Each structure stands twice: as structure tokens, then as C-alpha cells.
């Protein structure tokens, strides 16, 4: 069985906490498509059943859109105590909040905390936008919050669209002591022509910053009917740009369960990198996630 350290997944229980994007029917429209099949409790047992074909050694939980950010971390820490998963937590954050420093101090009470994420995907199209404004990465109050991460040894999980990657590279270079972990390979939303060129240019700009790495995950959100052939160029180019030392495979489950099973997804990753050395494969499937999330 392939050993996997899953660098990006979610657990939730909408019966316990409020997840606005899973509140329905009807459910809010988004790039993920129809979320009705996953708008129900997804616990460690469900995740382990989905991943049974692989040896899941450790996992990283990334915020699942819970309304109460601190309550989500507390709930996850309890779940980790029961099942052993997750091993690391990337908590949701609002870095521009005047009370962010106090909020961060509360999050730091949980030993699994490794970093934070504030989803920054912005587009004029309301169906694509995850956030309320496009300028967080240059906003002085937001940057004051971002500045605190290095002081606590925390990383920042970056989720943006390709047309935001060059601005993200400026952020990463401005704060070289903060590790930036790009989510979902930069979400290559438009995969032909100028759209692909925008993604390539942005990925190269971000990769020039030594304090960055990326997760190859979530590709189903930008290609609901993906195949090995359709994602192969994106996976290989991401690894070519960042290098095998700075890339990690991740599931984005249960969101990407909308598009395939875990086994289909990870067998695709295996097929795409079958020609890589065993050492490179170990880094991509487990070693890099352990290193960057310190687990």
C-alpha cells in the first residue's frame, strides 16, 4: 500500500457547527458545483473509509468554512484525541480583524496548529468569488495580521486564482520568514491560451520565492470531469516549476469526492509520476507534507 500523508483535507459536522456554504437546500453556487452530496457530517471514520486503499499515516486539516473559526479548531482537536486524525490543523483566519492577535493567541492553545488560511480567491464574477474584496494582500491592516505569523512560527495557506499569483509572489517576498503553502496548484481555472499563460507566469513568480511550496490538489474544482490525460500537464508543470522538493499531493476530500473517489485520484497521481525516482515519489506523497507541516 502506498504511504500517504494527506496535506489537505476537511472534516465537518453541520449538526454541531455552522458551515454557511453547506447550509441548504438550496446551496450557494460556487466553483465546486453542487455540494449537496457532501452537505452532511464527514468524520474521521468516513475519511478513513474513503482512503482504505492507501496507508494514511498522517493528515493535515485545512479550515472547512466554519462560521466559528475557533470552535472548529477546538472540535478538530477533540476529534484528533479520539481518532488520531488530523495531525496538523490549518485554522481559518481573518487577518484584517482588529481582534486577530487575540484570536491567534486562542488558536495557539491547540498543539496541532501549524498555520492559518484566509481564502483570497476574488473575481468580479460572483459565482467565482470566495471573498468580499480583491485587495487584502496589499491592505495595511491585513498585512499587520500577516506579520504576526512569523512571530509564532506559523505558515500561511494561500488560496488564490492564477490572476492573483503575481501579487501573492510580492507578498511572499515581502515576508521571507513566513512559509507560504499554495493551495490547489494555484487553481488553473482557464487551461488554454492566455488563461494558461497567466497561470504559468504566476506560478513561476511565486516559485522564485524560496519560502513557498505548493499542494497539488483540488483540480476537480476547476475540471469537474477531469481525466489522467487532462490533469497530467498541470501536475507535471507544477512539479517542474516548484521542484519535487516543494510539491505535495493532497486530496481536498470530501470536496473532491464530488468528482472522483480517493483511489481514482491517487492512482492518477501515481500514474503521472511513475517515472520519477522512488525518493521523489516519497517526497510528493508523504515526506514534503511531513516537512512543511512539521508532523
C-alpha positions as CSV (number, residue, x, y, z in Angstrom):
1,X,0.0,0.0,0.0
2,X,1.2,3.5,-0.9
3,X,2.1,5.5,2.2
4,X,0.3,8.9,2.1
5,X,0.5,12.0,4.3
6,X,-2.6,13.9,3.1
7,X,-1.6,17.5,3.1
8,X,-5.1,18.9,2.6
9,X,-8.5,17.5,3.7
10,X,-11.6,18.5,5.7
11,X,-13.8,17.1,8.4
12,X,-17.1,18.7,9.5
13,X,-20.3,18.1,11.2
14,X,-23.0,20.6,10.2
15,X,-25.1,19.3,13.1
16,X,-22.6,20.7,15.6
17,X,-21.2,23.9,13.9
18,X,-22.5,26.2,11.2
19,X,-20.9,25.9,7.7
20,X,-22.7,28.6,5.6
21,X,-21.7,27.1,2.3
22,X,-23.2,23.7,3.3
23,X,-26.4,25.3,4.6
24,X,-29.3,24.3,2.3
25,X,-31.1,23.3,0.2
26,X,-30.8,25.3,-1.9
27,X,-27.0,25.5,-1.6
28,X,-24.9,28.6,-2.6
29,X,-23.4,28.4,-6.1
30,X,-19.6,28.2,-6.3
31,X,-16.8,26.8,-8.4
32,X,-17.2,23.5,-6.6
33,X,-20.6,22.8,-8.2
34,X,-23.5,21.1,-6.5
35,X,-22.3,20.5,-2.9
36,X,-25.5,18.6,-1.8
37,X,-23.8,15.2,-1.7
38,X,-21.2,16.4,0.9
39,X,-23.5,18.7,2.9
40,X,-23.6,16.2,5.8
41,X,-21.3,15.0,8.5
42,X,-17.9,13.9,7.3
43,X,-15.9,12.5,10.2
44,X,-12.6,10.7,10.5
45,X,-14.3,7.3,10.1
46,X,-15.8,8.5,6.8
47,X,-12.4,9.8,5.6
48,X,-10.6,6.5,6.5
49,X,-13.2,4.5,4.7
50,X,-12.7,6.6,1.6
51,X,-8.9,6.2,1.8
52,X,-8.8,2.5,2.7
53,X,-6.8,1.5,-0.4
54,X,-3.8,3.6,1.0
55,X,-1.7,3.7,4.1
56,X,-2.7,7.1,5.5
57,X,0.0,7.8,8.1
58,X,-0.8,11.4,8.9
59,X,-3.2,14.2,7.7
60,X,-3.4,17.9,7.6
61,X,-6.8,19.5,8.1
62,X,-7.4,22.8,6.4
63,X,-10.3,25.1,7.5
64,X,-13.6,23.9,6.2
65,X,-15.5,27.2,6.0
66,X,-16.9,27.0,9.5
67,X,-18.5,30.3,10.7
68,X,-16.9,30.0,14.2
69,X,-13.2,29.6,13.4
70,X,-12.1,28.9,17.0
71,X,-14.9,26.4,17.6
72,X,-13.8,24.5,14.5
73,X,-10.2,24.2,15.8
74,X,-11.5,23.1,19.3
75,X,-13.8,20.5,17.6
76,X,-10.9,19.2,15.5
77,X,-8.6,18.9,18.5
78,X,-11.2,16.7,20.2
79,X,-11.5,14.5,17.1
80,X,-7.8,14.2,16.9
81,X,-7.8,13.0,20.5
82,X,-10.4,10.3,19.6
83,X,-9.1,9.0,16.3
84,X,-5.5,10.3,15.9
85,X,-6.6,12.5,12.9
86,X,-5.8,15.2,12.0
87,X,-2.2,15.5,13.0
88,X,-1.9,19.2,11.9
89,X,-4.5,21.9,11.7
90,X,-4.6,25.0,9.4
91,X,-7.1,27.2,11.1
92,X,-9.4,29.7,9.4
93,X,-8.4,33.3,10.0
94,X,-9.5,36.8,9.3
95,X,-6.1,38.6,9.3
96,X,-7.7,42.1,8.9
97,X,-9.9,41.7,12.0
98,X,-8.8,44.1,14.7
99,X,-9.0,41.3,17.2
100,X,-6.8,38.9,15.1
101,X,-3.9,39.0,17.6
102,X,-6.2,37.8,20.4
103,X,-7.8,35.3,18.2
104,X,-4.4,33.9,17.2
105,X,-3.4,33.5,20.9
106,X,-6.5,31.4,21.4
107,X,-5.8,29.2,18.4
108,X,-2.3,28.6,19.7
109,X,-3.6,26.8,22.7
110,X,-4.1,23.8,20.4
111,X,-0.9,21.8,19.8
112,X,-1.9,20.7,16.3
113,X,-2.0,24.2,15.0
114,X,0.6,24.7,12.2
115,X,-0.8,27.7,10.2
116,X,-3.8,29.6,9.1
117,X,-5.7,30.2,5.9
118,X,-7.9,33.1,4.7
119,X,-9.3,32.2,1.3
120,X,-8.5,35.1,-1.0
121,X,-10.0,34.0,-4.3
122,X,-11.5,37.0,-5.9
123,X,-13.1,37.6,-9.2
124,X,-15.8,40.1,-10.5
125,X,-18.0,37.1,-11.2
126,X,-19.9,36.4,-8.0
127,X,-20.0,32.7,-8.9
128,X,-16.2,32.6,-8.7
129,X,-15.6,34.9,-5.8
130,X,-14.8,33.4,-2.3
131,X,-14.1,36.8,-0.7
132,X,-15.6,40.3,-0.4
133,X,-12.7,42.3,-1.8
134,X,-9.6,42.0,-4.0
135,X,-7.0,43.9,-2.1
136,X,-6.3,42.0,1.1
137,X,-2.7,41.2,0.1
138,X,-1.9,45.0,0.0
139,X,-4.2,46.2,2.8
140,X,-2.2,47.6,5.7
141,X,-4.5,46.1,8.4
142,X,-4.4,42.7,6.8
143,X,-0.6,42.9,6.5
144,X,-0.4,43.7,10.2
145,X,-2.1,40.4,10.9
146,X,0.1,38.5,8.4
147,X,3.2,40.0,10.1
148,X,2.3,38.1,13.3
149,X,2.5,34.7,11.7
150,X,6.3,34.6,11.6
151,X,6.5,35.6,15.2
152,X,4.6,32.4,16.1
153,X,6.3,30.2,13.6
154,X,3.0,29.7,11.6
155,X,2.7,29.2,7.9
156,X,0.1,30.7,5.6
157,X,-2.0,28.5,3.3
158,X,-2.6,30.6,0.2
159,X,-5.7,30.1,-1.9
160,X,-6.0,32.4,-4.9
161,X,-6.7,32.3,-8.6
162,X,-4.0,32.4,-11.3
163,X,-4.5,36.1,-11.9
164,X,-3.7,36.8,-8.2
165,X,-0.4,34.8,-8.1
166,X,1.9,37.6,-9.0
167,X,0.5,39.7,-6.2
168,X,1.0,36.7,-3.9
169,X,4.6,36.5,-5.0
170,X,5.1,40.1,-3.9
171,X,3.6,39.2,-0.5
172,X,5.9,36.1,-0.1
173,X,9.0,38.1,-1.0
174,X,7.9,40.9,1.4
175,X,7.8,38.4,4.3
176,X,10.5,35.9,3.7
177,X,10.3,34.4,7.2
178,X,6.7,33.2,6.6
179,X,6.2,29.9,4.8
180,X,3.6,30.2,2.1
181,X,1.9,27.0,1.1
182,X,-0.1,27.4,-2.1
183,X,-3.4,25.5,-2.2
184,X,-4.6,23.5,-5.2
185,X,-1.7,24.3,-7.5
186,X,-2.9,27.8,-8.0
187,X,-6.3,26.7,-9.2
188,X,-5.6,26.7,-13.0
189,X,-9.1,27.8,-13.9
190,X,-8.6,28.6,-17.6
191,X,-6.3,25.9,-19.0
192,X,-5.8,27.2,-22.6
193,X,-4.4,30.2,-24.3
194,X,-3.9,33.3,-22.2
195,X,-5.5,31.7,-19.2
196,X,-2.9,29.0,-19.1
197,X,-0.2,31.6,-19.7
198,X,-1.4,33.6,-16.7
199,X,-1.2,30.5,-14.5
200,X,2.3,29.6,-15.8
201,X,3.6,33.1,-15.3
202,X,2.1,33.4,-11.8
203,X,3.4,30.0,-10.7
204,X,6.9,30.9,-11.8
205,X,6.8,34.2,-10.0
206,X,5.7,32.5,-6.8
207,X,8.2,29.7,-7.1
208,X,11.0,32.2,-7.3
209,X,10.4,32.9,-3.6
210,X,12.3,30.3,-1.6
211,X,9.7,30.4,1.2
212,X,6.9,28.9,-0.9
213,X,5.7,25.4,-1.7
214,X,2.5,24.1,-3.3
215,X,-0.1,21.4,-2.9
216,X,-1.2,19.5,-6.0
217,X,-4.9,19.1,-5.1
218,X,-8.4,20.4,-5.8
219,X,-8.0,20.1,-9.5
220,X,-11.5,18.7,-9.7
221,X,-12.9,22.0,-8.7
222,X,-11.6,23.6,-11.9
223,X,-12.2,20.5,-14.1
224,X,-15.3,18.6,-12.9
225,X,-14.8,15.8,-15.5
226,X,-11.0,15.5,-15.2
227,X,-9.0,12.5,-16.5
228,X,-5.4,11.5,-16.1
229,X,-4.8,13.0,-19.5
230,X,-6.3,16.3,-18.6
231,X,-4.5,16.8,-15.3
232,X,-1.2,15.3,-16.3
233,X,0.2,18.5,-17.9
234,X,-0.8,20.6,-14.9
235,X,0.7,18.2,-12.4
236,X,4.0,17.8,-14.3
237,X,4.3,21.5,-15.0
238,X,3.7,22.4,-11.3
239,X,6.4,19.9,-10.3
240,X,8.7,21.3,-13.0
241,X,8.2,24.9,-11.7
242,X,8.4,24.3,-8.0
243,X,10.6,21.1,-8.0
244,X,9.8,17.8,-6.3
245,X,11.2,19.2,-3.0
246,X,8.4,21.8,-2.8
247,X,5.3,19.9,-4.0
248,X,2.9,17.6,-2.2
249,X,-0.1,15.6,-3.3
250,X,-3.3,16.1,-1.3
251,X,-6.9,15.0,-1.6
252,X,-9.1,18.0,-0.8
253,X,-11.6,15.5,0.4
254,X,-14.5,15.4,0.7
255,X,-14.8,18.4,-1.7
256,X,-13.0,16.5,-4.5
257,X,-15.2,13.4,-3.7
258,X,-17.7,15.3,-5.8
259,X,-15.5,14.4,-8.9
260,X,-13.9,11.1,-8.1
261,X,-13.0,8.5,-5.4
262,X,-9.9,8.9,-3.4
263,X,-8.4,5.8,-5.0
264,X,-9.1,7.1,-8.5
265,X,-7.4,10.4,-7.6
266,X,-4.3,9.0,-6.0
267,X,-3.9,6.2,-8.6
268,X,-3.9,9.0,-11.2
269,X,-1.1,10.8,-9.3
270,X,0.8,7.5,-9.1
271,X,0.5,7.0,-12.9
272,X,1.6,10.6,-13.7
273,X,4.8,10.4,-11.6
274,X,5.5,6.7,-12.2
275,X,8.8,7.6,-14.0
276,X,10.0,9.7,-11.0
277,X,12.6,8.2,-8.6
278,X,11.4,6.4,-5.5
279,X,12.8,9.3,-3.4
280,X,11.0,11.9,-5.4
281,X,7.7,9.9,-5.1
282,X,8.2,9.6,-1.4
283,X,8.5,13.4,-1.1
284,X,5.4,14.0,-3.2
285,X,3.2,11.5,-1.4
286,X,4.3,12.0,2.2
287,X,7.7,13.4,3.0
288,X,7.1,17.0,2.0
289,X,3.9,17.2,3.8
290,X,5.6,16.0,7.0
291,X,8.4,18.5,6.5
292,X,6.3,21.6,5.7
293,X,3.6,20.9,8.3
294,X,6.1,19.6,10.9
295,X,4.3,16.4,11.7
